[in-house]
Amino acid sequence: MRHLIIHTESEAVEALKRIGADPYGIASMAPKMRHLNILLEGLACKAANIIKQEMLSLGGDVAVARGSVDCSVDQTDAIVMGTRKQVNRFAEKISRQPFGLKKISKDIKALLSNLDRDIFILKTPRREIKLGERTLLMGIVNVTPDSFSDGGSFANAEEAVRHGLRLEAEGADILDVGGESSRPGADPVPLEEEIRRVIPVVRELSRNARVPISVDTTKSGVARAALEAGAEIVNDISSMRFDQAMAETVARYGASMVLMHMRGTPRDMQRGSLSYPDLFAEIIAYLGESIGRAQAAGIDFEKIMVDPGIGFGKSAEDNLRLIKYLAEFKVLGRPVLIGTSRKAFIGRVTGGEPKERREGTAATVTAAVMNGAHVVRIHDVKFMKPVVSMADAILRG
């Protein structure tokens, strides 16, 4: 006797095929083998009561707050529990109901579609990058004197270019060039200085590397100059909040974009309270709103990646939770990039200075791959390449 672990529809189909199930039966039974828990927040009690009745009628269930049945509370959150097939039927049933349930039905259908999506094609001005068949490695090329891990190591443009080409030779799929440190407490760099640091490196790497170049910046002026010099991706840790012209710039050049969650600025993000009423709810809402603003500015939905922002305004415990439950970000329908490399929360567990955190980084990278990361941003490409390959082999075969 075994307890089968079923994560995806394809795993359910394979399990049914192994026992020789009829093809019609496979199509009918696979959705019954996947159990879902969907959290709906801020429902009116009337809507919550209809939701509970409809899901119970299908054999599932809905948890609501005490007092919602007699409407002695104004609002309630609800957890919808059922198989994939039950949730599909539930979404259809409530699409004709009042009290805002038509929109909830539409949102549930979109969520289900996002959960099923594994492969993405990220379109840049020069190419299409396939995400989902294996995890891609984004190599870090810091052209800064003060980054937390390798500040000053490649501040010279020629050294930075050599380092970038070395990372490509070691297996990097993307090179991310940055000229402003985002370590906790870092001061901003003037526009002209950031351009002076970054653009020569981007230009030479785009001419000599075969992989796409990303520019790590929050300034539209730097992004514009980098895109003209050959960059294809803008990695903006502020999600376009520091510079209102960023979205328009990215859209004009047809670049791809990484939108990251951060609370505050690098200078103050780790000061004061780091607590969140609901960590995942806040980050998902923040990134969802950022995606909406990007689309409104003309950036194609298919050109966007999201990053939960490990270490940016979060406690060590929050960072661990983000990695453990990274799959929650699938609801956004976009590929996920994650950067854990050498960060302080790893040192909290393993000890050691940033360059002594390779093994701890490897553990976080493995967990991130297993939990749905499409791209991992790392310093030590040569060391991490086999780590990622092995994690991919376990996950994907």
C-alpha positions in Angstrom: 0.0 0.0 0.0 1.3 3.5 -1.0 0.4 7.1 -0.5 0.7 8.6 -4.0 2.1 12.2 -4.2 0.5 14.0 -7.1 1.6 17.5 -7.8 0.5 18.1 -11.4 -2.0 16.9 -13.9 0.7 15.1 -15.9 1.7 13.2 -12.8 -1.9 12.1 -12.3 -2.1 11.0 -15.9 1.1 9.0 -15.6 -0.1 7.2 -12.4 -3.4 6.3 -14.2 -1.5 5.0 -17.3 0.7 2.8 -15.1 -2.3 0.8 -13.9 -3.7 0.6 -17.4 -6.7 2.8 -17.0 -9.0 3.4 -20.0 -8.1 6.7 -21.8 -11.6 8.0 -21.2 -11.2 7.2 -17.6 -7.9 9.0 -17.4 -9.4 12.2 -18.8 -12.2 11.9 -16.3 -10.3 10.9 -13.2 -7.0 12.9 -13.4 -8.7 16.2 -12.2 -10.1 14.2 -9.2 -6.5 13.3 -8.1 -5.5 16.9 -7.5 -6.7 18.6 -4.4 -6.7 22.4 -4.1 -7.1 24.9 -1.3 -8.0 28.4 -2.5 -8.1 31.3 -0.1 -10.7 34.0 -0.9 -10.3 37.2 1.2 -12.8 39.9 2.3 -16.1 38.2 1.2 -19.5 39.6 2.1 -21.3 37.0 4.3 -24.0 36.5 1.7 -21.5 35.7 -0.9 -19.6 33.4 1.5 -22.8 31.5 2.4 -23.6 30.8 -1.3 -20.0 29.7 -1.9 -20.2 27.2 0.9 -23.5 25.8 -0.2 -22.4 25.4 -3.8 -19.1 23.7 -2.9 -20.8 21.4 -0.4 -23.3 20.3 -3.1 -20.3 19.2 -5.2 -18.7 17.2 -2.4 -16.1 19.7 -1.5 -16.1 22.1 1.5 -15.5 25.8 2.4 -14.1 27.1 5.7 -15.5 30.5 6.8 -15.3 32.6 9.9 -17.6 31.9 12.9 -20.5 34.2 12.6 -20.7 34.3 8.8 -23.6 31.9 8.6 -25.9 34.3 10.5 -24.1 37.3 9.1 -23.1 38.5 12.6 -19.8 39.6 11.1 -19.5 42.0 8.2 -16.9 40.0 6.2 -15.1 36.7 6.2 -12.2 35.0 4.4 -12.9 31.6 3.0 -10.8 28.5 2.2 -12.3 26.6 -0.7 -11.3 22.9 -0.5 -11.8 20.3 -3.2 -10.5 18.4 -6.1 -9.5 20.1 -9.3 -12.7 18.8 -10.9 -14.9 20.1 -8.1 -13.3 23.5 -8.2 -13.8 23.7 -12.0 -17.5 22.9 -11.6 -17.8 25.2 -8.6 -16.4 28.1 -10.7 -19.0 27.4 -13.4 -21.9 27.3 -10.9 -21.2 30.6 -9.2 -20.6 32.4 -12.5 -24.4 33.0 -12.6 -24.8 34.1 -8.9 -25.1 37.6 -7.5 -23.0 39.5 -4.8 -19.8 39.7 -7.0 -19.6 35.9 -7.5 -19.3 36.3 -11.3 -16.0 38.1 -10.8 -14.8 35.5 -8.3 -15.7 32.8 -10.8 -13.6 34.5 -13.5 -10.7 34.9 -11.0 -10.8 31.3 -10.0 -10.7 30.2 -13.6 -7.7 32.5 -14.2 -6.0 31.0 -11.1 -6.5 27.5 -12.3 -5.1 28.3 -15.7 -2.0 29.9 -14.1 -1.5 26.9 -11.9 -1.4 24.6 -15.0 1.1 26.7 -16.8 4.7 25.3 -16.8 6.3 26.7 -20.0 6.8 30.4 -20.7 8.4 32.1 -23.7 10.0 35.3 -22.6 10.4 37.6 -25.6 13.3 40.1 -25.8 14.3 42.5 -28.6 16.8 39.9 -29.9 15.4 36.4 -29.0 12.9 34.2 -27.3 13.9 32.6 -24.0 12.2 29.4 -23.1 11.5 29.0 -19.4 10.2 25.9 -17.7 12.0 23.0 -19.4 15.0 23.6 -17.1 16.0 26.2 -14.5 18.1 29.0 -16.0 21.1 30.6 -14.2 21.4 34.4 -14.1 25.1 35.2 -13.4 25.7 38.4 -11.3 28.1 40.9 -12.7 28.5 43.7 -10.1 30.3 46.8 -11.3 30.2 48.4 -7.9 32.7 49.2 -5.2 30.3 48.4 -2.3 28.1 45.4 -3.0 27.7 43.2 0.1 29.5 40.1 -1.4 31.9 41.1 -4.1 32.0 44.9 -4.0 35.1 46.2 -5.8 36.1 42.9 -7.3 35.0 43.9 -10.8 34.8 47.7 -10.6 37.0 48.0 -13.6 35.0 47.6 -16.9 37.6 45.3 -18.5 37.6 43.0 -15.4 33.8 43.0 -15.3 33.6 42.0 -18.9 36.1 39.2 -18.4 34.1 38.0 -15.4 30.9 38.0 -17.3 32.4 36.0 -20.2 33.8 33.6 -17.6 30.3 33.2 -16.0 28.9 32.4 -19.5 31.6 29.8 -20.1 30.7 28.2 -16.7 27.1 27.9 -17.7 25.2 31.2 -17.1 22.1 31.6 -19.3 21.7 35.3 -18.6 24.2 37.9 -17.4 22.8 40.6 -15.0 25.0 43.8 -14.9 24.5 46.2 -12.0 26.2 49.5 -11.1 24.4 50.4 -7.9 24.5 48.3 -4.7 21.2 47.2 -3.2 22.7 45.9 0.0 20.9 47.0 3.2 21.9 50.6 4.1 23.3 51.4 0.6 23.1 55.0 -0.6 21.8 55.7 -4.1 24.3 56.3 -6.9 24.0 59.4 -9.2 22.6 58.7 -12.7 25.8 59.7 -14.5 28.0 57.6 -12.3 25.8 54.5 -12.7 25.9 55.0 -16.5 29.7 55.3 -16.4 30.0 52.1 -14.6 27.4 50.0 -16.4 27.2 50.9 -20.1 30.8 50.0 -21.2 30.3 46.5 -19.6 26.8 46.0 -21.2 28.1 47.1 -24.6 31.1 44.7 -24.6 29.2 41.8 -23.2 26.3 42.2 -25.7 28.9 42.1 -28.5 30.9 39.1 -27.2 28.5 37.0 -25.2 25.9 34.7 -26.8 23.5 34.9 -23.8 21.1 37.8 -23.1 22.3 40.7 -21.0 20.1 42.1 -18.2 20.7 45.5 -16.6 20.0 45.7 -12.8 18.8 49.3 -12.3 15.9 51.4 -11.0 16.7 54.4 -13.2 15.0 54.8 -16.6 18.1 56.7 -17.9 20.4 53.8 -17.1 17.9 51.3 -18.6 17.6 53.4 -21.8 21.3 53.6 -22.3 21.8 49.9 -21.5 19.0 48.8 -23.9 20.6 51.0 -26.6 24.0 49.3 -25.8 22.5 45.8 -26.3 20.8 44.8 -23.0 17.5 42.8 -23.5 16.1 42.6 -19.9 15.6 45.3 -17.2 15.8 44.0 -13.7 14.2 46.7 -11.5 14.2 45.9 -7.8 11.7 48.8 -7.3 9.1 47.5 -9.7 9.1 50.9 -11.5 8.2 52.7 -8.3 11.4 54.8 -8.0 11.3 56.2 -11.6 7.9 56.8 -13.2 9.5 56.8 -16.6 10.8 53.3 -16.3 7.7 51.5 -17.6 7.5 53.7 -20.7 11.2 53.2 -21.4 11.0 49.4 -21.2 7.8 49.4 -23.4 9.4 51.6 -26.0 12.4 49.3 -26.5 10.4 46.1 -26.3 12.5 44.8 -23.5 11.7 42.0 -21.0 11.4 43.0 -17.4 11.8 41.6 -13.9 9.5 43.1 -11.3 10.6 42.6 -7.7 8.9 43.2 -4.3 10.7 45.4 -1.8 9.3 47.4 1.1 11.1 50.8 1.4 14.4 51.4 -0.2 17.8 49.7 0.1 18.9 52.4 2.6 16.0 51.7 5.0 14.4 48.4 4.0 15.9 46.4 7.0 15.2 49.0 9.6 12.3 49.1 12.0 9.7 46.4 12.1 9.9 43.7 9.4 6.6 42.1 10.3 3.8 41.6 7.7 0.1 41.1 8.6 0.2 38.5 5.7 3.5 38.1 4.0 2.3 36.3 0.8 -0.9 38.3 0.5 1.1 41.6 0.5 3.8 40.4 -2.0 1.3 38.9 -4.4 -0.9 42.0 -4.3 2.2 44.2 -4.8 3.5 42.2 -7.8 0.0 41.9 -9.3 -0.4 45.7 -9.1 3.1 46.1 -10.7 2.2 43.8 -13.5 -1.0 45.8 -14.1 0.9 49.1 -14.3 3.5 47.5 -16.6 0.7 46.4 -19.0 -1.0 49.7 -18.8 2.3 51.3 -20.0 2.5 49.0 -23.0 4.7 46.2 -21.7 3.6 42.8 -23.0 2.4 40.4 -20.2 4.6 37.7 -21.8 7.7 39.9 -21.3 7.4 40.0 -17.5 9.1 37.9 -14.8 8.4 38.4 -11.0 10.8 38.2 -8.1 9.6 37.9 -4.4 12.6 39.9 -3.2 14.5 37.6 -0.9 16.3 39.8 1.7 14.6 43.0 0.7 12.6 44.2 3.7 12.1 40.7 5.1 13.2 38.8 8.2 15.3 35.6 8.0 12.2 33.6 8.8 10.2 35.3 6.1 12.9 34.5 3.5 12.8 30.9 4.5 9.0 30.8 4.2 9.2 32.4 0.7 11.5 29.7 -0.5 9.4 26.9 1.1 6.1 28.1 -0.4 7.5 29.7 -3.6 4.9 27.8 -5.6 2.3 30.3 -4.3 3.5 32.8 -6.8 2.2 30.7 -9.7 -1.1 32.5 -9.2 0.4 35.5 -10.9 0.8 33.6 -14.2 4.4 34.7 -14.7 7.8 33.0 -14.4 9.5 33.4 -11.1 13.1 34.6 -10.6 14.7 34.3 -7.2 18.0 35.6 -5.8 19.3 34.0 -2.6 23.0 34.0 -3.4 25.3 34.5 -0.3 22.6 36.6 1.5 22.6 37.3 5.2 19.7 35.0 6.1 21.8 32.1 5.0 24.6 33.2 7.4 22.0 33.2 10.2 21.7 29.5 9.7 25.2 28.4 8.5 27.4 31.2 9.8 30.3 32.6 7.8 30.9 35.7 5.7 29.2 36.1 2.3 31.8 34.2 0.3 31.6 31.3 2.8 27.9 30.7 2.2 28.1 28.6 -1.0 26.8 25.4 0.5 23.9 27.2 2.2 23.2 29.0 -1.1 23.2 25.6 -2.8 20.5 24.4 -0.4 18.3 27.4 -1.0 18.8 27.1 -4.8 17.8 23.4 -4.7 14.7 24.2 -2.7 13.8 27.1 -5.0 14.1 24.9 -8.1 12.0 22.2 -6.5 9.3 24.7 -5.5 9.0 26.3 -9.0 11.7 28.9 -9.7 12.3 29.4 -13.4 15.5 31.5 -13.0 18.0 31.6 -10.1 20.3 34.7 -9.7 23.7 33.6 -8.4 27.3 34.6 -8.0 29.0 31.2 -8.2 27.9 29.8 -11.5 30.5 27.1 -11.8 29.6 25.7 -8.4 25.8 26.1 -8.8 25.5 24.7 -12.3 25.6 21.0 -11.3 23.4 21.8 -8.2 20.7 23.2 -10.5 21.1 20.4 -13.0 20.7 17.8 -10.3 17.6 19.5 -8.8 16.1 19.7 -12.3 16.8 16.0 -12.9 14.9 15.2 -9.7 12.1 17.5 -10.5 11.7 16.9 -14.2 13.4 13.6 -14.9 
